Amino acid sequence: MTASSGRTVTRSRAVDWVVRGLILAVAHIAVRTAAGALTESAPLHSAAFRYSGTAIVILVAVAAGVVDGVSRRNRDTVDAYTWVRAAVVCAVVTGVVCSVLGVLEVSGLAGVSPGVELTSGLAWTFLITMVPAVLGMAVARRLRG
């Protein structure tokens, strides 16, 4: 294996977790924005919108993990680290974008301070992305055999 082919593999793995993280970040931002807008239009149903949004984000992460578990050929622990890195990308992108949208007072995201968004929100987004994705990947591998 030459050095150039080693770099190609490394870039390929880097692209894998960045793409996963960005896809999950877009899904998370869309769900949060929609849930916030719905909450403003019907405040009495805010809990239902928040819980439904959380369920959607979890299901998207599980589905991504299942697809990854079914499609991956190798069984080493690199896959779990791929999801940890993807969750970090998702959390940081979601935190920054939602902070900016909150400062711009976008419907449903106004009023959340950037400090809270970049600490507690970042940690929550990381966990709600990484744990379901890794569990989905593990279940898919187990069922695949």
N, C-alpha and C positions, 0 to 999 in steps of 0.2 A: 504494500500500500504506500503510495507516494504522499508527500506532504500536501500536494494540491488536492488529492482525493480526500484526505483527512479534513481539510478545511471545508470541502463541499459538504461532507457529512455534518460537520459542526454547524454550518450555516443552515442546513436543512433542519436540524433539531431546533436551532434558534427560531427559525421561521415557524416551526410547529407550535411552540408555546406562545409566541407573540400573536399569531393568528387566532389561536384558541382564546387567548385573553381578550383580544379586541372584539371578537364575536360575542363573547359573554358580556363584555362591557356595554356594547351597543344594546344588547337585549336588556340588560339591567337598567340602563338609562331610559330606554323606551318605556319599560314597565313602571319605573318610578315617576316619570313625567305623566304618563297616562293615569296612574293611581292618584297622583296629586291633583291633576285637573278634575278627575271624577269626584274627589273628595271636596274640592271647592264648589262643585256644582250640586252635590248632594251630601252635605256634612253629616247627616244622620247615619249614613252608610259607610263612613270612613273606615271603620274596623274591617268591614267586609272587603273593601277595596284594597286595604293594606295586606290583609291575609291572603287574598286572591293573588295579589302581585308577588308576594313572597313565595306562594306555591308555584307560580309560573316560573319564577327565577330558578327555584330548586329543580323543577321538572326539566328546564332547558339544560341545566348543569348535569343532571342525571342522564339525559338523552345524549349529551355530548360525550360523557364518560362511557356510556354503553357503546356508542359508535366507535369510540377509540378502543375499547376493550375487544370488540369483535374484529376490528380491522387490523389491529397490530399483530404482527407475527412473533415478535420476541417477547420474552416473559421476564426480562430483568427489571430492576427497580427504577430504571431511567424514566419509565412512564409516570410513576407517582411524582417524581421530581418535575416532570414536564407539567403536570397539573398544579403543583405548588407554584411554579414560575408563572403559569398562565393565570392563576388566581391573584398573584401579586400584580401582574399587568392589569387585570380586570379591576382590581380594587383601586389602584392608583389612578387609572384613567377615569373610572366612575367617580371617584372622590373629587378629582380636579374639575371634571366637566360639570358635575352637580353643584360644586362650589361656585363656579362661574355662573351657572344658570340661576343659582340662588341669589347671587349679588345682582344679577340683571333682573331679578324679580320675575322670572318665568313662572307662569301659572302652576301652582302646586309645589314648587321648590323654593319659593320665597320664604324668608324668615329663618332659615337654617344657617347658622354661622359657619364660615369656612373652617374654623378651628375644630368644631364638632364633626363636620363632614370629613375632615382629613385625619381624624383620630378614631373616634368611635365608628363612624360610617365606614372608614377604610377597613378596620378590623372585622366588622360585621360582613362587609362585602367579600372579604377574603375567605372567611369561614363558610359563608353561604354558597360560595362558588367551589371551593376546593373539596370540602367534605362530600357533597353529593356527587361530584364528578369522579372522585377516587372510588367511592362506593359503587357507582354505576359501572365503572371500569372493572372493578373486582368481581362484581356479580356477573357481568358479561363474560369474563374470562372463565369463571367457575362453571357457568352454564355451557360455554363452548367446549370446555374439556381440555 
